[in-house]
Amino acid sequence: MTTTGRALATATIGLLALAGTTVAHTGPASAAAPSTGLVAHSRATEAAAGPHGVAGIRARAVVAGAAGMITVRPDGKVFATMSRGTVRQWSMATGHRAGPRLAARTGTIRSIEFSPDGTLIAVAGDREVSLWNATSGKRSVPPLTGHTGPVRSVVFSPTGRQVATAGSDGTVRLWDTGTGDLLHVMTGHTGAVSKVVFSTDGRFLATAGADDTVRLWRASTARPIGEPLTARRGPVYAMTFSRAGDLLATSDAGNAVRLWDPATGEPAGTPLTVSPGPAYAITFNPGGTLLATSSGDDATVRLWDTATHRPAEEPLTGHTGPVRAMRFSPNGKLLATGSDDGTVRLWNPATGRPVGAPLTGHKGPVWALRISPDDKRLITAGADGKVRLWRLPAKAAR
C-alpha cells in the first residue's frame, strides 16, 4: 500500500513556497514527456515523487516550476535545477534558494552540470555553452561557441580542467575550462549527438547519437577507440560507466544491455537479456559488482552480477509503469527507482527487498532522480513540473 502525507512545502507552478517564504520564478516548467532513449534525454526532466513514504520520510521541499535537469554540487550542500531558459540553485538542507539565478543567452537550456570542485556550472544552450561562477553568477570565460545546432549534453572531466559538449550538429567538442579554448572536435556520428559522458578515471569519453550508435574516444587524444559499439541495433536508451571506469554499459532496442571494455571497444562478456521491452535506465553500484536494469514492458528492475552476467536477485516488482530513472546511493546500500506510475521506490540491493512503502505525490511520470553524496537526501523531478527533496532513512547513510 502506498502512503501519502503532508509535504513540508507545496507550491504552484512558478512559485517556491517553503516555511512561509515565497520565491518568484519566471517562465513555465520544462516538462516535456520523454521519448525513447538518450536521443530525447535532453528534453526530458529529472523527475520526482511525492510527500511521504518510507517510515518517516517526508519531502523536505517541493519546488514547482523548476523541473528539468538536476545537478548536485559535489559537497552535497547545493543542487541546481533547469527550467527552460533558467538555472536555479537550492539548499539541500532547506530547499531555499542558495545562489544566483543563471539565464541562458540563447534559447532553451538542455543540459547543466557542476564542476568537480563545485565552483562552476556549465549551462548548454542553443548553440553555445556558458561556464558560470556558481557564487558570483558571472561567466568565468567567454561563451563556448562553435556548434551549429543546439547543444544537448555537457560534462566536465574528472579534473575539471576540460568540458565536453555534444550537439545536434553531430560533433563532440572538448574545451579548456580555464581559457575557454577549443581543444578538439570529434566527428564520426552521422546524426545529432544526444549524450556525452567521461569515465570516472578521465581516460575515456562515450557518446550516444541519433544514428543509433555509441562511440568510445580516448580523452587524451580525442581519437576513436574501435568501431561504433552498438552496430545500429536501434535507438540507444542509456549508457553509463562503472565507477572504476573499467566497464561501459549500453542499452538499445535489441532488448539487451551490453557491457564493453572501454580500453578496446570490445564486448565484455555476453549481453544481458532484459526482455520484455528495452532497458530505459541502467546504473552500476559504486563497487561495479552489480548492474541494475529496467525492463520497459513489465515494469520490473533486475540486478545483475557483472562478473558472471547472471541475475543476482529475483526481479524487483511493484512498479506498474516503465522505470525511467534509477540510482544507487553512494554507499551502495539503497537503490532508488522512478517510474511512469508516478512513484519512487527504494530497495535493498543486498536482498532485493523494498525499503518501506513507495514515495508518492507526483502527478505523472518520474523521469530522473539524484541522491546526495552523504546518502541523506533524495532529489526527484517529474512530468508534473515539480522537484521534490527527501530525507532518506538514517540507516541508509551508515
C-alpha positions in Angstrom: 0.0 0.0 0.0 1.3 3.4 -0.9 1.3 6.1 1.8 0.9 9.8 1.4 1.4 12.7 3.8 1.8 16.4 4.1 4.7 17.8 2.3 6.8 20.3 4.2 6.3 22.7 1.4 4.0 23.0 -1.6 3.9 25.4 -4.5 2.0 26.3 -7.6 3.8 26.5 -11.0 6.1 29.5 -10.9 6.5 29.7 -7.1 8.6 28.1 -4.4 6.9 28.1 -1.1 8.8 26.9 2.0 8.2 27.8 5.6 6.3 30.9 4.7 8.9 32.1 2.2 7.9 32.6 -1.4 10.4 32.9 -4.2 9.2 34.0 -7.7 10.1 32.1 -10.8 9.8 33.4 -14.3 8.5 31.1 -17.1 6.7 27.8 -17.0 8.2 24.5 -16.0 10.0 22.4 -18.6 8.2 19.1 -18.5 8.1 17.5 -21.9 7.4 13.8 -22.0 10.5 11.8 -22.7 10.6 9.8 -25.9 12.7 6.6 -26.0 16.3 6.7 -25.1 19.1 9.2 -24.9 18.1 10.7 -28.2 15.4 12.7 -26.4 17.0 12.9 -23.0 18.0 16.5 -23.4 14.3 17.4 -23.5 13.4 15.2 -20.5 13.4 16.3 -16.9 14.9 14.6 -13.9 11.7 13.5 -12.2 10.3 13.4 -8.7 8.0 11.6 -6.3 5.7 12.7 -3.5 5.3 13.8 0.0 5.6 10.8 2.3 6.6 7.1 2.1 9.3 5.2 3.8 8.7 5.1 7.5 9.1 8.8 8.3 10.4 10.0 5.0 8.9 13.4 4.1 9.5 15.7 1.2 11.8 18.4 2.7 10.8 20.8 -0.1 8.7 20.9 -3.2 9.9 23.2 -5.9 7.4 23.9 -8.7 8.4 25.4 -12.0 11.9 24.1 -11.6 11.6 20.7 -13.3 14.5 19.9 -15.5 17.9 18.5 -15.4 19.3 18.2 -11.9 22.9 18.5 -10.9 24.3 18.2 -7.4 27.3 20.1 -6.1 30.0 17.6 -5.1 30.0 18.7 -1.5 26.3 17.8 -1.4 25.1 21.2 0.1 23.5 22.6 -3.1 21.7 21.3 -6.1 20.7 23.1 -9.3 17.7 22.7 -11.5 16.9 23.8 -15.0 13.6 25.2 -16.3 13.6 26.2 -20.0 16.0 29.3 -20.0 16.9 29.5 -16.3 19.1 27.6 -13.8 18.4 28.0 -10.1 20.4 26.8 -7.1 18.8 25.3 -4.0 20.0 24.4 -0.5 20.0 20.7 0.0 19.2 21.2 3.7 16.2 23.6 3.4 15.1 23.8 -0.2 15.7 27.6 -0.1 17.4 29.5 -2.9 21.2 29.1 -2.5 22.9 31.1 -5.2 22.4 33.4 -8.1 19.9 32.6 -10.9 21.6 31.9 -14.2 19.9 32.6 -17.6 20.7 31.2 -21.0 21.8 33.8 -23.5 20.4 31.8 -26.4 17.1 29.9 -26.1 16.4 26.7 -24.2 18.8 25.1 -21.7 19.2 21.4 -22.4 22.0 20.3 -20.0 23.7 21.6 -16.8 26.5 20.3 -14.6 28.5 21.4 -11.6 32.3 21.2 -12.0 34.1 18.7 -9.8 35.2 21.4 -7.3 31.7 23.0 -7.3 32.8 26.4 -8.3 31.4 26.4 -11.9 28.1 25.4 -13.5 28.2 24.5 -17.2 25.0 25.5 -19.0 24.3 24.3 -22.5 22.1 26.5 -24.7 21.0 26.5 -28.3 24.4 26.9 -30.0 26.8 27.7 -27.1 27.8 26.7 -23.6 28.4 29.1 -20.7 30.6 28.4 -17.7 29.2 30.3 -14.8 30.8 31.0 -11.4 28.2 29.4 -9.1 28.8 32.0 -6.4 29.1 35.3 -8.3 26.8 34.4 -11.2 29.4 35.7 -13.7 30.9 33.9 -16.6 34.3 32.5 -15.9 35.3 32.6 -19.6 33.5 33.9 -22.8 30.7 31.6 -24.1 32.0 28.4 -25.8 30.8 28.8 -29.4 31.2 26.6 -32.5 28.3 24.2 -32.5 26.0 24.9 -35.4 22.9 23.4 -33.7 21.5 23.0 -30.1 24.0 21.7 -27.5 22.3 18.6 -26.0 24.8 17.5 -23.4 27.7 18.9 -21.3 30.0 17.2 -18.9 33.2 18.1 -17.0 36.3 15.9 -17.0 37.0 14.4 -13.5 39.8 17.0 -13.0 37.5 19.9 -14.1 40.2 21.2 -16.5 38.1 20.2 -19.5 34.5 20.2 -20.5 32.9 18.1 -23.3 29.9 19.2 -25.3 27.7 17.2 -27.6 25.5 18.8 -30.3 22.8 18.4 -32.8 25.4 19.1 -35.5 26.8 15.6 -34.9 30.0 16.8 -33.3 31.5 16.5 -29.8 33.8 19.3 -28.7 36.4 19.4 -25.9 37.2 22.7 -24.3 39.7 24.1 -21.8 37.7 25.4 -18.8 40.4 27.8 -17.7 40.7 29.7 -21.0 37.6 28.6 -23.0 39.8 27.5 -25.8 38.6 24.7 -28.1 40.9 21.7 -27.8 39.4 19.1 -30.1 36.4 18.5 -32.4 35.4 14.8 -32.6 33.4 13.7 -35.6 32.0 10.4 -36.7 28.4 10.3 -35.7 26.0 10.8 -38.7 23.3 12.4 -36.7 22.7 14.5 -33.6 24.8 13.5 -30.5 22.5 13.4 -27.5 24.8 12.4 -24.7 28.5 12.6 -23.7 30.0 11.1 -20.6 33.5 10.8 -19.1 34.7 7.7 -17.5 35.4 8.4 -13.8 39.2 8.0 -14.3 39.1 10.5 -17.1 40.6 8.3 -19.7 37.6 7.7 -21.9 34.6 9.5 -23.4 31.5 7.8 -24.5 28.9 9.4 -26.9 25.5 8.3 -28.0 23.8 9.6 -31.1 20.6 9.6 -33.2 22.5 7.4 -35.7 21.8 4.6 -33.2 25.4 4.2 -32.2 27.6 4.6 -29.1 31.2 5.6 -29.8 34.2 5.5 -27.5 37.0 8.1 -27.5 40.4 8.3 -25.8 40.1 11.6 -23.9 43.9 12.5 -24.1 43.9 12.4 -27.9 40.2 12.7 -28.8 40.7 9.7 -31.1 38.1 7.0 -31.5 38.5 3.6 -30.0 37.5 0.8 -32.3 34.2 0.7 -34.3 30.8 2.0 -33.1 29.7 -0.2 -30.3 26.0 -0.8 -30.9 26.2 -1.6 -34.6 22.9 0.2 -35.2 20.6 -2.1 -33.3 18.1 0.7 -32.9 17.9 3.7 -30.6 20.3 3.9 -27.7 18.3 4.2 -24.5 21.0 4.6 -21.8 24.7 4.3 -21.2 26.9 4.5 -18.1 30.4 3.8 -17.0 31.3 1.9 -13.9 32.9 3.9 -11.1 36.3 2.3 -11.8 36.0 3.1 -15.5 36.7 -0.5 -16.5 33.2 -1.1 -17.9 30.7 0.7 -20.1 27.1 -0.5 -20.2 24.7 0.4 -23.0 21.1 -0.5 -23.7 19.4 -0.5 -27.1 16.3 -1.5 -28.9 17.6 -5.1 -29.1 16.1 -5.7 -25.6 19.6 -6.3 -24.3 22.1 -4.5 -22.1 25.7 -4.9 -23.3 28.9 -4.5 -21.4 32.1 -3.2 -23.1 35.8 -2.8 -22.3 36.4 0.9 -22.8 40.1 0.4 -23.5 39.5 -1.8 -26.5 35.9 -1.2 -27.5 35.3 -4.9 -27.4 32.4 -6.7 -25.7 33.0 -7.7 -22.1 31.1 -11.0 -21.9 27.6 -11.9 -23.3 24.7 -9.4 -23.5 22.2 -9.3 -20.6 18.7 -10.1 -21.8 16.1 -7.7 -20.4 13.1 -8.7 -22.5 10.3 -7.9 -22.5 10.9 -4.4 -23.5 14.1 -2.3 -23.6 16.0 -1.1 -20.6 15.2 2.6 -20.3 17.5 3.0 -17.4 20.7 1.3 -16.3 23.1 2.0 -13.4 26.1 0.4 -11.7 26.5 0.1 -7.9 29.5 2.0 -6.5 31.7 -1.1 -6.4 30.8 -2.1 -10.0 29.8 -5.6 -8.9 26.1 -5.0 -9.7 24.3 -3.5 -12.6 20.6 -2.5 -12.3 18.5 -2.5 -15.4 14.9 -1.6 -16.0 12.5 -3.5 -18.3 10.2 -1.3 -20.2 7.2 -3.6 -20.8 6.9 -5.4 -17.5 7.8 -2.5 -15.2 10.4 -4.6 -13.3 14.0 -3.9 -12.3 16.7 -6.5 -12.5 20.0 -6.8 -10.6 22.9 -8.4 -12.4 26.2 -9.8 -11.2 28.7 -8.1 -13.5 31.3 -10.9 -13.1 29.0 -13.7 -14.1 26.4 -11.8 -16.2 23.7 -13.7 -14.3 20.8 -12.3 -12.2 21.9 -11.5 -8.6 18.3 -11.5 -7.3 14.8 -12.2 -8.5 13.3 -9.2 -10.5 12.3 -6.3 -8.3 8.5 -5.9 -8.7 6.0 -3.3 -7.6 6.0 -0.5 -10.2 3.1 -0.5 -12.6 4.7 1.5 -15.4 8.1 1.7 -17.1 11.1 2.6 -14.9 13.0 5.5 -16.4 15.2 6.7 -13.6 17.5 4.7 -11.2 20.3 5.5 -8.8 22.3 3.6 -6.3 23.1 5.6 -3.1 26.8 6.5 -2.9 27.4 3.9 -0.2 25.6 1.3 -2.2 23.0 0.4 0.4 20.0 1.7 -1.4 18.7 1.6 -5.0 16.1 4.3 -5.9 13.8 3.8 -8.9 11.4 6.2 -10.5 8.5 5.2 -12.8 5.8 6.4 -15.2 3.4 5.3 -12.5 4.3 8.4 -10.6 6.1 6.7 -7.7 9.6 6.3 -6.4 10.6 3.1 -4.7 13.6 2.3 -2.5 15.2 -1.2 -2.5 17.9 -3.0 -0.5 20.2 -4.3 -3.3 21.7 -6.9 -1.0 18.3 -8.7 -0.6 16.2 -7.3 -3.5 13.6 -6.3 -1.0 11.7 -3.0 -0.9 12.6 -0.5 1.8 9.4 0.9 3.1 6.4 2.0 1.1 6.5 3.8 -2.3 7.1 7.6 -2.2 4.0 9.1 -3.8 2.9 12.6 -4.7 3.9 13.2 -8.3 1.1 13.7 -10.7 2.7 12.0 -13.6 5.9 10.1 -14.6 9.1 10.3 -12.6 11.8 10.8 -15.1 15.0 11.2 -13.0 16.5 11.3 -9.5 19.7 12.0 -7.7 21.0 11.0 -4.2 23.2 13.4 -2.2 26.9 12.4 -1.7 26.2 11.8 2.1 23.3 9.4 1.4 20.9 11.6 3.4 18.8 13.3 0.6 17.0 12.1 -2.5 16.0 14.6 -5.2 13.3 13.7 -7.7 11.7 15.6 -10.6 9.0 14.8 -13.0 6.3 15.5 -15.6 4.2 17.5 -13.1 6.9 20.2 -13.2 7.9 19.7 -9.6 11.2 18.8 -7.9 11.0 17.2 -4.5 13.7 16.9 -1.9 13.5 13.9 0.6 15.2 12.8 3.7 16.4 9.2 3.3 16.3 6.7 6.2 19.2 7.3 8.7 20.3 3.7 8.4 20.9 4.2 4.7 23.6 6.8 5.4 25.6 4.4 7.6 
